[in-house]
């Protein structure tokens, strides 16, 4: 978990929901992505699915924080290229200990916008309302000189009523915690990870599940 999800909103709704303040949140690439994938499952990026997907980042520029929506490869790049292991998801319990995750969790955290996710023949959503899944990301310079942005979705143990479907679920965050998670000046340590896990409880419990 999670191996597919959906994002069925407009670019303006994405900007408003995730509080992106710069004009890049309405960039043509995002509009094109939403037009192409709004009614499709979002799949991991790979040799057969080369799609890049929207993630929300916050960076400090000229002394102020800027939050933007950027398109990224859903499979974290590690050591200069796509990881040689399944790197689409990162367990919250391993974020601080794994060599692949411990660098990004410190200062490269993202929100992955979604309106639903899928697991073992079931659809989980908030009745169409958008929500944010915690993510981590890397920025890697390719041999061509171009920069590649890649990400992994953070997962947590499933809440009790979902455990019969799958023992994992995305670390879904409430809107009021987005700033804490995205803050590039805050160190991603045990305190932040624990706070994120605690903050996810209520919104995770509000998710609706139904067979696909």
C-alpha angles and dihedrals in degrees: 000000000000106000101145139013141163138237112196106171139100125258090252091051089050091051093049097043096048097035097235106171104188128083093246088080086073094043117146091245091061093047089049091048092051091047091052101040108023092103097035136077114264106236133192115271116250147125092306099032110046096171120134116215134210120264130172119234135176122208135173114243126172090350097307135092118250122192119202142168113236134176115247143177111257099225116067116248111226126186095002101314145042110311115260090227132056099289101165092100133038120200112234089223091059101042096102098038106042117090090220095051105031095075098049095042091060096063112341105078126148143184116233108210116223142157095197143358133206132227129172098331095322134107121216120196148138094246091279098315116131121248137178128243117204114249143173126215145193132206113213130183111227127215087257089061093249121125121241121207114202135173147188128208116237114232132198135192109286118257114252099264092053097043094093089060097044135340092229136055136172118279094249113196130205117241092249090061097052092091093052092050096044099042104122091199093058116087114234099234137144091281094055093043091049091048091051092051091049093047092052096063101085098043091044089054091051093059115114119220127200136160114268 
